[in-house]
């Protein structure tokens, strides 16, 4: 979450301005940590990582294929990836970035594999970054169990998550972390001006609920003043995520429909009411439209008091103060803040966030899978070692000027996502199943259908394609 370029990972509406596969067109800026921090990282790395002489993949080059680069720095105002620092300084390794665009990533990767120019690794994940199960069934990626032992204490915190990526009894992802995605972002000055209670304080008092959230949204919104409580692409999905349920779920490797969940029905009713009361920014009934005030996109309207809540990832706050201020507000004055999604008043009393796996897939034909696995081990180490965690937080505070309250809330959201693993499983499904689920989720118009109407319209289609998907998995496993 710390690199600004990673802020666009999960949005399907983004505009990519990257050059084609194979050429980055950017100049790498070599940043370093303080001498004290560098020494602390390398000293701590000996606790859970192998010695250089014993590490397979040491002193090698790993080819990373992706539409973003979370390793190298391209500006003086970015922070150093401490996992990559260990990878380079302890093991003498380096990474080359084979760049693609988000929209062309699958085609470019397939062409590289077919031409025997396979990169070594690709990002693992769920939702928009997903490449499981279909890409694994089709042979784009290979199992990782020859390189990662999930019974090793280094991986103990993510072994259950890794079990999601299993086909034929083998793991297909090196999971390094399970973090959170969508949270409720807001400007504290605007909240205060309207006389609302601070959502973070409401959360601490266990009073941050759908009813309170809804009342604020309805009170704030006024289309005649171009003022809408919600903007972005994730608020409908975020409301569903806050139930702890998902439309498509998996148990013991078998996918199943959850459209009859009463929790999801309540979430869809809440969203229905928000739309009917003009709380959601739109253009001529298009609720995927984003406010583009001043040429900005995500976060536009928050600092100006035209948008109350933006449900999005906190990676959008890893920008310079000059970049954050026009969109989100003055971080130096404590205006920028976020908190978990509100909980369902009629739910189980638990706060839920989208649990997002992070890590690496090993590309078929790559010639340095051992180096990619070593990179993953360095990433995993920096996530669990307190010394490195403190250095990462120090960088957020010193370079992006995060407040202590933001850092504390970051830890809280991380713990929420880890305690109750709820993953969005769409993103790498058959076209039929993807379209069916998108149809249910994408009903955004001036007269939205009720959830009962929507699920009955798509029920047969969802059931048919889930059965088809499970049959493909069964065939692959056997």
HELIX and SHEET records of a PDB file:
HELIX    1   1 UNK A    4  UNK A    8  5                                   5    
HELIX    2   2 UNK A   35  UNK A   45  1                                  11    
HELIX    3   3 UNK A   52  UNK A   54  5                                   3    
HELIX    4   4 UNK A   82  UNK A   89  1                                   8    
HELIX    5   5 UNK A  105  UNK A  114  1                                  10    
HELIX    6   6 UNK A  127  UNK A  129  5                                   3    
HELIX    7   7 UNK A  134  UNK A  137  1                                   4    
HELIX    8   8 UNK A  153  UNK A  155  5                                   3    
HELIX    9   9 UNK A  159  UNK A  162  1                                   4    
HELIX   10  10 UNK A  163  UNK A  165  5                                   3    
HELIX   11  11 UNK A  188  UNK A  193  1                                   6    
HELIX   12  12 UNK A  199  UNK A  204  1                                   6    
HELIX   13  13 UNK A  210  UNK A  220  1                                  11    
HELIX   14  14 UNK A  223  UNK A  225  5                                   3    
HELIX   15  15 UNK A  235  UNK A  241  1                                   7    
HELIX   16  16 UNK A  262  UNK A  276  1                                  15    
HELIX   17  17 UNK A  293  UNK A  295  5                                   3    
HELIX   18  18 UNK A  314  UNK A  317  5                                   4    
HELIX   19  19 UNK A  321  UNK A  327  1                                   7    
HELIX   20  20 UNK A  331  UNK A  333  5                                   3    
HELIX   21  21 UNK A  369  UNK A  384  1                                  16    
HELIX   22  22 UNK A  386  UNK A  399  1                                  14    
HELIX   23  23 UNK A  404  UNK A  419  1                                  16    
HELIX   24  24 UNK A  431  UNK A  441  1                                  11    
HELIX   25  25 UNK A  451  UNK A  477  1                                  27    
SHEET    1   A 2 UNK A  61  UNK A  66  0                                        
SHEET    2   A 2 UNK A  94  UNK A  99  1                                        
SHEET    1   B 3 UNK A 121  UNK A 124  0                                        
SHEET    2   B 3 UNK A 355  UNK A 363 -1                                        
SHEET    3   B 3 UNK A 141  UNK A 142 -1                                        
SHEET    1   C 3 UNK A 121  UNK A 124  0                                        
SHEET    2   C 3 UNK A 355  UNK A 363 -1                                        
SHEET    3   C 3 UNK A 174  UNK A 180 -1                                        
SHEET    1   D 2 UNK A 166  UNK A 167  0                                        
SHEET    2   D 2 UNK A 170  UNK A 171 -1                                        
SHEET    1   E 4 UNK A 228  UNK A 231  0                                        
SHEET    2   E 4 UNK A 307  UNK A 312  1                                        
SHEET    3   E 4 UNK A 183  UNK A 187 -1                                        
SHEET    4   E 4 UNK A 336  UNK A 339 -1                                        
SHEET    1   F 2 UNK A 248  UNK A 251  0                                        
SHEET    2   F 2 UNK A 254  UNK A 257 -1                                        
END                                                                             
